[in-house]
Amino acid sequence: MRKYLVEIGGEMRIVLCILSFLLIFASVYGTVVTIGPNKEILVDGKPFFPIMQWAQSRSRMAEQRSCGFNTYFGQGDNSTALEYANEARKHGLMVIVAFKEDEVSFVKEHPALLGWYYRDEPDMPDKTGKGPRIPIKESISVYEKLKSLDKNHPMFLTLTTNYSKSIEGSKYDDVSFYKEYKKATDIIGFDIYPIYGNMKPECLWWVATGVTDLRKIVDDKLPIYAWIETNAGSKWITPSRMRHPYPYEIRAEVWMAIIRGAKAIGYFTHSWVEPSEIGNPNSKLKRGQSKYYTQFGVPPENQKELGKINTQITKLTPIICSADVIGKVKEEESGGGDVEILVKEYEGKLYIFAVNMKRGETNVKFKVEGLKKGTKIEVDEEKRDIVAEEGMFEDNFKEHAVHIYIISR
């Protein structure tokens, strides 16, 4: 063997040089981002579930590492797209940057680039209240321009929930124009904040409905993402009435979105109210009076919860991005909740993602095709197992509880 290696040493060196060049090429030139058969996002062909953070300055990427974000959406400072991508790469992160035609050539082959966006919430009503503030023709034109300059990265577009008549506050009588947004983006999302923006914790289900109604708007042709609230401090609520969403409410909103079909989630962390004024009955501030501002107003207990949620999503990404399994699991409830499920099958295991959409407590019987009595069912991240009966198992769901079950086949 030693003699053989000596004899072909020159050829081996050539091969090693080629491999080294390919590795350098891959690290210097950008990734290719595509959409898979399950509308999952693929980075160089591998499933990637974006866990996004909105409009943060570059310095916060290092500060927020424990929260488990993997993608930064929109420069929250004066960074160019290239400067923002360079900082993200230092921390193993991806970026979605503002589309500016003269910046595309500098960043389109950057390994940290996930995609582009153009103007947040373009569907907000214009001064007449009859149409979007940014004409849809403009959004489509910008999208077409991007595709001519960069075919390897998608456009992301965030809407309000004015398209949904099921969610309180829709500002349009006729929402049919929303169908046109299919022509303006590759990946589409929305933002709705039941507590942060409305102080209606009983309406967390708006997040789930936002996903479902947006899927209908785009004929279920595009991946959907949802922005999730993390803290108090909006301009629309009197500070003394505010409260932060509880950790379990954030978790519920995230999994409501995923179970309804979201292929990415993002977090809104900005606050315009001093922490000492939030929920303070003695606060004299009226709505919108505060002069305070921070890009990251998340209280410590919610930061800790974000880390847990995002670590779990990252671990389960290949499963979440796989095909849905229909018909193998059915549930029966007894109580005041409303449990919805998403079922996946991956590498010989059955995964049941379940969330209680309502604030009432409920017990659920899960009927699972082929489940044998005595089978141990792992409840992910809860340090407990459930022993199955023949063909079924039971569990309890407190208000907005989330449980993820793993059954080895």
N, C-alpha and C positions, 0 to 999 in steps of 0.2 A: 504493500500500500504506500509506504514511504517513497519507494522508487517511482511509482506511478504519479504521485503528487509532484515530485521533482520534475518529471518529464513533461507534465502539462502545466507546470507552474505559470508559464506565460499566459496560457489561455485562462487559467483561473484568475489571474490578476485582472485580465480584461473583463471577465464576468463580474468580479467584485467591483471594478470601476463603474460598470454599467449600473449595477444595483445601487451603488452609492449615489450615482447621478440621479436615478429615479427617485430615491429617497429625498434628495435635495430638491428635485423638481416638485415633488408632492408637498414639501414643506413651504416652498416659495410660492407656488401657484395655487390658486384657489380651489376650494371644494366645489362640487356640483350638487346642487340642491334640487330634488325632484319630488313628485307626489306619487306615492305607491298605490297599489290596488285597493287598499282600505282607506284611501284618502289620508294616509299617514305621511309625515314629512320624512324624507330620506336624505341623509347627508353622505355622499359618496356611496349610495346604495344601502346604507345602514339606517335602521329606524332611529329617529331623533324626536324627542318630545320637548319642544321649547317651553322652558319655564322662565317667563320673561319679566323684566323689571323696566318700568317706564321712566324715561326722561331723567336720567341720573348723570351727574358730572363724573368725569373719569375717575376721580379720586375715590368715589364711593364703591367702585368695583372691588377694591381690596378690603374696604371696611365691611362689606356685606357678605363676605365669603361664607359665613356660618349659616346664612339663610338659604343657601342651596340654589340660587338662581343660576341658569346656564346661558341666558341670552339677555343682552341689554338692548332695548328697543328705543331708539330716538336719543340723540345727544342732548343731555341736560346741561350743557355748557356751550362754549363757542368752538368746540372741537370741529375740525374737518372730519369727514368720513374716515380718512386714512389715519388720523391721529387717534380717533376713537377705536378703530379696529386694532391698531397697534397695541393700545393699552389692554384691550380685551384679550388679545393673544397671550400677553404676559401671564394672565390668570386662567388660561384654558377656557375662555368664554367665547361665545358667538355674538354677533351684533346684527341689528336691523337698523340701517341708517337712513337719514333723510335723502330722498332722491334729488340730486342736483346734477344736471347734465355734465357740467364741467368737472365733476369729481369722479364720475364713473370709471374712467380709464385708470385712475390712480388706485382703485380699491377692488375692482371687479375680480381680480385674481388673488385677493387676499384670503388666506386660510381661515380667518375669523369671520368672514362675511357669510351671514345666513340669508339676508334679503334686504329689501328696500321698502320704504313707505313714502307716501306723498300726502301731506296735509291730514291731520287728525280730524275725525268726525266731519267729513265733508258734507254729510247729509243734514247737518244742523240747518234749520230754516233761515232763509234770507230775510231781508227787511220786510218783504211782502207777506212772509209766512206761508207762501204757497209752493215754494220750491227750495231745493238745497242751496246753501250759501256758495258752494263751489259747483258750477254746472257739471252735470254728469259727463257731458261731452269733453270737458277739460280733463276730468279724471281718466276717461278712456284714452284721450290723446296722450296724456303723460305715460300711461301704462304701455301704449304701443311704442312710444319713444324709448322707454326703458328696454323693452324686448328687442328693439333694434340694436341696442348698445350692449346688453348683457342677457344672454339667453340661459345662463347657468344659475341664476338666482331669482327667486320669486318676488313679486310685489305683495306686501301685506297692506290691508286696508281696514281701519277700525271705524265702525258706525256707532251711532247712538241706537237706542231701541225704539225709535219712533216708527220703525217698520212693524212693530207688534201691537196689535189692538188688545192683546191679553194683559199687557203691562200698563199700569197707570201712567198717564201723562203723555200719550202719543199726540204729537202736534199736527198730524196730517189727517185729513178726511180720506184722502185717496193715497194709498201707499204703493200702488202698482208700479210707480217709477223705480222702486228699489230693485226690480228685476234686472234693470240695466247695469247694476253694479257688477254683475257676472263678467261683463266685458272690460272691467277696469282693474281687475286684480286676479291673483292666483290663489291667495289665502285671505279669508275674510273673517273679521271678528266684531265684537261689540263690547260696550261697557254699560253696566247697570249696577248701582250701589244701594241696595235696600236700606242699609243703616247709615252709611256715610252721607248719602245724598238725600235720604227721605225719612230717616228715623222710623222705619217700619220693619223691625226684626221679624214680624210675622210674614213678611213677603220675601224671604230668601228664595222661594221657588221662582221668583222672577228670573234668576240666573239660568235655571233649567229651561224655562219657557223661552228665554232669549236664544238659547242654542236651537231648540226645536223650530221656532218660527223662522230663524235665519236660514236653517237648512232648507226649509220650504221655499224661502225667497229665492235661493240660488239653485233650486231643483236638486238639492243634495249632490251638487257637482263639485263643490269646492270644500277644502278643509276649513273648519270653523275654529276660532279661538275666542276665549272669554277673559275679560279683565275682572279681577276679584278685589274687593275692598279689604283693607288690612287695619285701618285705624280711623279715628274721628278727625275732624278738623276741616270740614268743607265750608264753603262760603254760603251755603244755602240753609243752614240750621243755626238757630240761636245757641251760642256756646253752652249756656246753662242746661240746655236740653240734650246735649250730645252725650254719647258714650261710644267707646271703642267697641267694635265687634268682638265677641268672645272667641277664644281660640277654636272651640268646637264649631262655631258658626262659619269661620273661615274655612275650616276643613270641609264642612258640609257643602259650601258653595263650590269649592274646587271639584269635589267628587260628583256633585249634581251635574256640573258642566261635562265632565268626562263621561259619566254614565249616559248622558243624553247625546254624546257623540263628538265632543270637542277634541281636537287633535293638538291643542296647545293651550296653555293658560298663562295669564300675566297678572301682575299685581300693581295696584295703584297705591302709592305710599305717601303722597304729598299731603301736606297739612298747612292750613292758613290760620290756625288758632294755637295760642300758647298752651302747652300741656297743663299748666295750672288753672286755666280757664275752662278746660273741657269737663263738662258735667259738674261744674262748681255752682251750687245754688246761689252763691253770693256774687257771681259774675255780673257785671253791669254791661257787658258787651252785647250789642244787638247783632243780628245777623249781618255778616259782611263787614263789620266794623274793625275787626282785628287787622293789625299791620304786620303781624308775624307771618313768616313763611319758612318752610323746610321741605326739602325733597323727600325726606325720610322721617315720618312722624310715627313710626310703628313702635308701640310700647314693648318692653322687654319680653313679656309673656307671649306676645304675638310673634315676635322675632323667633323665639324658641320654637313655636308651633310651625312657622314657615319652614324652618330647618327640617323638622320631622316630616311634614307633608312632602316637601320637595325631594328629600332623600328617598322617601318611599316611592314617589313617582319615578325617579331616576332608576331605581332598582327594578321597577316593574315595567319600564318602557317597552321592552320587546313584547311583553304580553299585551299591554294596552294598545300597541300598534298592530297587533295581529287581527285576524278576521273575527267578527262576532260569531258566537255560537247560538243558534236559535232552536228553541224547543226542548232542550235537555233539562232545563231547570224551570220549575214553576213555584210560585209562592202563594201562601194563604196567610192572611193577617187577622189578628183579633186585638183590636185596640184603637187608639185615636191617631195612629200614624199613617203614613203612606210610603211604603218601601218600594223603591225601584231597583232593578238589577241590570247589570251588564255581565255577560258570560263569555269567557274566552277559554280556549284550549291550547296549551303550549307545552311542548316537550313532555308529553305524557301526563300532564297535570291539568285539572279543571280549576279555573279561577272564577269566583263569583264576587263581583263588586256590588255592594249594596249600600244604599243611603236612604235614610228616613227624610222624606221631603217636607214633613210637617213637624210641628212642635209637640204634638202628642206622642205619648209612649205607646209602643205596640209590641206584640209577640208575633213571630213569623215562623211558619213551617215551610221549609224548602223541600220540595219534592224533586229528587235528582235521579235521572234515568240511570239504572244499573248500580246504584249505590247499595253496598252490602252492610248489613248490620254489624256493628263493632268497628267500622272504619273510623280512624281518627282524622278529624278535619282540623287543619291548622287555621287559626285566626291570625292573620298577618299583623305583626308588630304589637300584639296584645298579650303575648306570653300565656296563651291558653289554647286548649284543644277542645273540640266538641266530639263526643262519640255518637255516631250515627245509629239510627234505627234502620230497619229494612226500608230502603228507598227514600229516606227522608232524614232531616235533622231540624232542630229548632233553635232559635236564639231570640234574645230580647233586644229591642232598639229603643233607647231613650230618645228624647227630642233631637232631631237632626243628627242622630248617630250614624257613623260610617263603619261598616265591617267588611273586611276582605277575606274570603275563605279560599283555602287551597286544598284541593282533594287530589291525592296521588291515585292514579288509575292502575 
